[in-house]
Amino acid sequence: MKKILISSPRCGSSVGQQYYEEGGIKCSDLFGWHEFFLDAPHGIQKSLDWKVDFIETLDCNFHYKLHAFHLFYEYKGGVLYDWFKEFYNETEIVVLKRKDLWRAYLSLLVHHQAGRKFWHKYKSEDEKSFIDHCTNIKFTESEKVKESFIHQQKCLNKIEGTTIYLEDQKWDKGLKWELDYEQLFESRELENIRRNFCEFQAELY
C-alpha cells in the first residue's frame, strides 16, 4: 500500500518526507519546491483547483511535502481535507508529530525571525553559520507565530492516520538541528514565552 506523510512545520517533515518518495514524480523536480499546496508568496503560484486537478491526473503518483494546515484551506464549500480523504482512501496516511512541542515552538519562533535562508540544515557547518547569523538578533515572542503554531498543531491533530513521533525515528537521511534554542533568548523573555506556552498548550489538542 502506498503511504503519504503529513506533518507540521518544525516537526521533522523535511527529513521524514525523503522516506515516502519511492518512485513517482517529485514536486521539487517539477516546481523547485516541496510544498505543493502551500498558499504563500514563496509557494507555487497556482490555484487550488489547478493543483487538485494536477494530482488527480497523476493518479497518486506524485510526491510532495504536506503540512496538515494545507488541508484546511477552503475548498468547494468545505476544506481540502474532504477531497484528500476521498482521493487517498486507499493510501496509508502517516502522521508525524513531536513529543517535545516546546522545542518545536521555540524552533518556529527562532527560524521565523532568523529568515528562510536558515530554515533547513544541509550540512553540519550550518549550525555555526546559523549561530553567527543570530548574534545580533534579539529573539522575542511573536503573536503571529504563536497563532500559526496553535493553528498548525490543531490541524495536525485532526488528521486521521498512523501516528509516529520524530523523537522515536532513527532516520539517517538529512540533518536535523541540534541547537539549544533556549540559549538564543534573554532569560526574562524566555520565561515569558514558557509561561505563555504552558497556558496555550492545552489548546493544541
DRENDO-1510 file (C-alpha; in Angstrom, 1 decimal, always signed):
<recs>
REC; n; res; u; v; w
REC; 1; MET; +0.0; +0.0; +0.0 .
REC; 2; LYS; +1.2; +3.5; -0.8 .
REC; 3; LYS; +2.0; +5.8; +2.0 .
REC; 4; ILE; +1.8; +9.6; +2.4 .
REC; 5; LEU; +3.3; +11.6; +5.2 .
REC; 6; ILE; +1.6; +14.5; +6.9 .
REC; 7; SER; +3.3; +16.7; +9.5 .
REC; 8; SER; +3.7; +20.3; +10.6 .
REC; 9; PRO; +6.4; +22.9; +10.4 .
REC; 10; ARG; +9.4; +22.1; +12.7 .
REC; 11; CYS; +8.2; +18.6; +13.3 .
REC; 12; GLY; +10.7; +16.8; +11.0 .
REC; 13; SER; +8.8; +16.8; +7.8 .
REC; 14; SER; +11.7; +17.8; +5.6 .
REC; 15; VAL; +13.8; +14.8; +6.7 .
REC; 16; GLY; +10.8; +12.4; +7.0 .
REC; 17; GLN; +9.5; +13.2; +3.6 .
REC; 18; GLN; +12.5; +11.6; +2.0 .
REC; 19; TYR; +11.3; +8.2; +3.2 .
REC; 20; TYR; +8.0; +8.5; +1.4 .
REC; 21; GLU; +9.2; +9.3; -2.1 .
REC; 22; GLU; +9.9; +5.9; -3.7 .
REC; 23; GLY; +9.2; +6.0; -7.4 .
REC; 24; GLY; +6.8; +8.5; -8.8 .
REC; 25; ILE; +7.3; +12.2; -9.6 .
REC; 26; LYS; +8.7; +14.6; -7.0 .
REC; 27; CYS; +7.2; +18.1; -6.7 .
REC; 28; SER; +10.7; +19.6; -6.2 .
REC; 29; ASP; +11.8; +18.2; -9.5 .
REC; 30; LEU; +9.0; +19.8; -11.4 .
REC; 31; PHE; +8.5; +23.1; -9.4 .
REC; 32; GLY; +11.7; +23.5; -7.5 .
REC; 33; TRP; +9.7; +23.5; -4.3 .
REC; 34; HIS; +8.4; +20.8; -1.9 .
REC; 35; GLU; +5.2; +22.1; -0.5 .
REC; 36; PHE; +2.7; +21.7; -3.4 .
REC; 37; PHE; -0.4; +23.1; -1.6 .
REC; 38; LEU; +1.3; +25.9; +0.4 .
REC; 39; ASP; -0.5; +29.2; -0.1 .
REC; 40; ALA; +2.3; +31.8; +0.4 .
REC; 41; PRO; +4.3; +34.3; -1.7 .
REC; 42; HIS; +7.2; +31.8; -1.9 .
REC; 43; GLY; +4.8; +28.9; -2.7 .
REC; 44; ILE; +3.7; +27.6; -6.1 .
REC; 45; GLN; +1.5; +30.2; -7.7 .
REC; 46; LYS; -1.3; +28.1; -9.0 .
REC; 47; SER; -4.9; +27.9; -7.9 .
REC; 48; LEU; -6.1; +25.1; -5.5 .
REC; 49; ASP; -8.4; +23.8; -8.3 .
REC; 50; TRP; -5.4; +23.6; -10.6 .
REC; 51; LYS; -3.3; +21.7; -8.0 .
REC; 52; VAL; -6.1; +19.2; -7.3 .
REC; 53; ASP; -6.6; +18.5; -11.0 .
REC; 54; PHE; -2.8; +18.1; -11.4 .
REC; 55; ILE; -2.7; +15.4; -8.6 .
REC; 56; GLU; -5.7; +13.6; -9.9 .
REC; 57; THR; -4.2; +13.5; -13.4 .
REC; 58; LEU; -1.1; +11.8; -12.0 .
REC; 59; ASP; -3.3; +9.3; -10.0 .
REC; 60; CYS; -1.4; +9.5; -6.7 .
REC; 61; ASN; +2.0; +9.1; -8.5 .
REC; 62; PHE; +3.2; +12.5; -7.2 .
REC; 63; HIS; +5.3; +13.2; -4.1 .
REC; 64; TYR; +5.1; +16.4; -2.2 .
REC; 65; LYS; +5.6; +17.7; +1.4 .
REC; 66; LEU; +2.3; +18.1; +3.1 .
REC; 67; HIS; +1.7; +20.1; +6.2 .
REC; 68; ALA; -1.6; +19.4; +7.9 .
REC; 69; PHE; -2.7; +23.0; +7.8 .
REC; 70; HIS; -2.6; +22.9; +4.0 .
REC; 71; LEU; -5.6; +20.5; +4.1 .
REC; 72; PHE; -7.7; +23.1; +5.9 .
REC; 73; TYR; -7.7; +25.6; +3.2 .
REC; 74; GLU; -11.3; +26.3; +2.0 .
REC; 75; TYR; -12.2; +24.2; -1.0 .
REC; 76; LYS; -15.6; +23.7; -2.8 .
REC; 77; GLY; -17.8; +24.6; +0.2 .
REC; 78; GLY; -15.7; +22.7; +2.7 .
REC; 79; VAL; -12.0; +22.2; +3.2 .
REC; 80; LEU; -9.3; +20.4; +1.1 .
REC; 81; TYR; -9.2; +17.6; +3.6 .
REC; 82; ASP; -12.6; +16.5; +2.4 .
REC; 83; TRP; -11.2; +15.9; -1.1 .
REC; 84; PHE; -8.0; +14.4; +0.3 .
REC; 85; LYS; -9.7; +11.7; +2.4 .
REC; 86; GLU; -11.7; +10.5; -0.6 .
REC; 87; PHE; -8.9; +10.7; -3.1 .
REC; 88; TYR; -6.3; +8.9; -0.9 .
REC; 89; ASN; -8.8; +6.4; +0.6 .
REC; 90; GLU; -6.5; +3.5; -0.5 .
REC; 91; THR; -3.3; +5.2; +0.8 .
REC; 92; GLU; -1.9; +4.7; +4.3 .
REC; 93; ILE; -1.7; +8.1; +6.0 .
REC; 94; VAL; +1.3; +8.5; +8.3 .
REC; 95; VAL; +1.0; +11.5; +10.8 .
REC; 96; LEU; +4.4; +12.8; +12.0 .
REC; 97; LYS; +4.2; +14.6; +15.3 .
REC; 98; ARG; +6.6; +15.9; +18.0 .
REC; 99; LYS; +6.6; +14.8; +21.6 .
REC; 100; ASP; +8.6; +17.9; +22.5 .
REC; 101; LEU; +6.3; +20.7; +21.4 .
REC; 102; TRP; +8.2; +23.2; +23.5 .
REC; 103; ARG; +11.3; +22.7; +21.3 .
REC; 104; ALA; +9.2; +22.7; +18.2 .
REC; 105; TYR; +7.6; +26.1; +19.2 .
REC; 106; LEU; +11.0; +27.7; +20.0 .
REC; 107; SER; +12.4; +26.4; +16.7 .
REC; 108; LEU; +9.5; +28.0; +14.8 .
REC; 109; LEU; +10.0; +31.3; +16.7 .
REC; 110; VAL; +13.7; +31.3; +16.1 .
REC; 111; HIS; +13.8; +30.3; +12.4 .
REC; 112; HIS; +10.9; +32.6; +11.5 .
REC; 113; GLN; +12.8; +35.6; +12.9 .
REC; 114; ALA; +16.2; +34.4; +11.5 .
REC; 115; GLY; +14.9; +34.2; +8.0 .
REC; 116; ARG; +14.1; +31.5; +5.4 .
REC; 117; LYS; +17.8; +31.2; +4.4 .
REC; 118; PHE; +18.4; +29.3; +7.6 .
REC; 119; TRP; +15.1; +27.3; +7.7 .
REC; 120; HIS; +16.8; +23.9; +7.0 .
REC; 121; LYS; +20.2; +22.3; +7.9 .
REC; 122; TYR; +22.0; +20.8; +4.9 .
REC; 123; LYS; +25.5; +20.2; +6.4 .
REC; 124; SER; +26.9; +20.1; +9.9 .
REC; 125; GLU; +28.7; +23.5; +9.4 .
REC; 126; ASP; +25.3; +25.2; +9.0 .
REC; 127; GLU; +24.8; +25.3; +12.8 .
REC; 128; LYS; +27.9; +27.5; +13.3 .
REC; 129; SER; +26.8; +29.8; +10.5 .
REC; 130; PHE; +23.3; +30.0; +12.0 .
REC; 131; ILE; +24.6; +30.9; +15.4 .
REC; 132; ASP; +26.9; +33.6; +13.9 .
REC; 133; HIS; +23.9; +34.9; +12.0 .
REC; 134; CYS; +21.8; +35.1; +15.2 .
REC; 135; THR; +24.4; +37.1; +17.2 .
REC; 136; ASN; +22.7; +40.4; +16.5 .
REC; 137; ILE; +19.1; +39.2; +16.6 .
REC; 138; LYS; +17.0; +39.8; +19.6 .
REC; 139; PHE; +14.6; +36.9; +19.6 .
REC; 140; THR; +11.2; +37.6; +21.0 .
REC; 141; GLU; +7.8; +36.0; +21.3 .
REC; 142; SER; +5.6; +36.7; +18.2 .
REC; 143; GLU; +1.8; +36.7; +18.4 .
REC; 144; LYS; +1.6; +35.9; +14.7 .
REC; 145; VAL; +3.9; +32.9; +15.1 .
REC; 146; LYS; +2.1; +31.8; +18.2 .
REC; 147; GLU; -1.2; +31.8; +16.5 .
REC; 148; SER; +0.3; +30.0; +13.5 .
REC; 149; PHE; +1.8; +27.3; +15.7 .
REC; 150; ILE; -1.5; +26.7; +17.5 .
REC; 151; HIS; -3.4; +26.5; +14.2 .
REC; 152; GLN; -0.8; +24.1; +12.7 .
REC; 153; GLN; -0.9; +21.8; +15.7 .
REC; 154; LYS; -4.7; +21.8; +15.9 .
REC; 155; CYS; -4.9; +20.9; +12.2 .
REC; 156; LEU; -2.3; +18.1; +12.7 .
REC; 157; ASN; -4.4; +16.6; +15.5 .
REC; 158; LYS; -7.4; +16.4; +13.2 .
REC; 159; ILE; -5.7; +14.2; +10.6 .
REC; 160; GLU; -6.6; +10.5; +10.8 .
REC; 161; GLY; -3.8; +8.0; +10.3 .
REC; 162; THR; -1.0; +6.2; +11.9 .
REC; 163; THR; +0.8; +8.5; +14.3 .
REC; 164; ILE; +4.6; +8.4; +14.6 .
REC; 165; TYR; +6.8; +10.8; +16.6 .
REC; 166; LEU; +10.0; +12.4; +15.4 .
REC; 167; GLU; +11.8; +11.6; +18.6 .
REC; 168; ASP; +11.3; +7.8; +18.0 .
REC; 169; GLN; +12.6; +7.7; +14.5 .
REC; 170; LYS; +16.1; +6.6; +13.5 .
REC; 171; TRP; +16.3; +8.3; +10.2 .
REC; 172; ASP; +19.8; +8.6; +8.6 .
REC; 173; LYS; +18.8; +10.8; +5.7 .
REC; 174; GLY; +19.1; +14.6; +6.1 .
REC; 175; LEU; +20.2; +16.6; +9.1 .
REC; 176; LYS; +18.2; +18.0; +12.0 .
REC; 177; TRP; +19.1; +21.0; +14.1 .
REC; 178; GLU; +20.8; +20.1; +17.4 .
REC; 179; LEU; +20.8; +23.7; +18.7 .
REC; 180; ASP; +19.8; +24.7; +22.2 .
REC; 181; TYR; +17.2; +27.2; +21.2 .
REC; 182; GLU; +16.7; +28.4; +24.7 .
REC; 183; GLN; +20.2; +29.9; +24.7 .
REC; 184; LEU; +19.2; +32.3; +22.0 .
REC; 185; PHE; +16.7; +34.1; +24.1 .
REC; 186; GLU; +17.3; +36.5; +27.0 .
REC; 187; SER; +16.3; +34.9; +30.3 .
REC; 188; ARG; +13.3; +37.2; +31.0 .
REC; 189; GLU; +11.9; +36.8; +27.5 .
REC; 190; LEU; +12.3; +33.0; +27.7 .
REC; 191; GLU; +10.4; +32.9; +31.0 .
REC; 192; ASN; +7.5; +34.9; +29.5 .
REC; 193; ILE; +7.5; +32.6; +26.4 .
REC; 194; ARG; +7.5; +29.5; +28.6 .
REC; 195; ARG; +4.7; +30.8; +30.8 .
REC; 196; ASN; +2.5; +31.6; +27.7 .
REC; 197; PHE; +3.3; +28.3; +26.1 .
REC; 198; CYS; +2.1; +26.5; +29.2 .
REC; 199; GLU; -1.1; +28.4; +29.0 .
REC; 200; PHE; -1.9; +27.8; +25.4 .
REC; 201; GLN; -0.5; +24.2; +25.2 .
REC; 202; ALA; -3.9; +22.9; +26.3 .
REC; 203; GLU; -5.4; +24.4; +23.2 .
REC; 204; LEU; -3.4; +22.2; +20.9 .
REC; 205; TYR; -5.5; +19.1; +21.4 .
</recs>
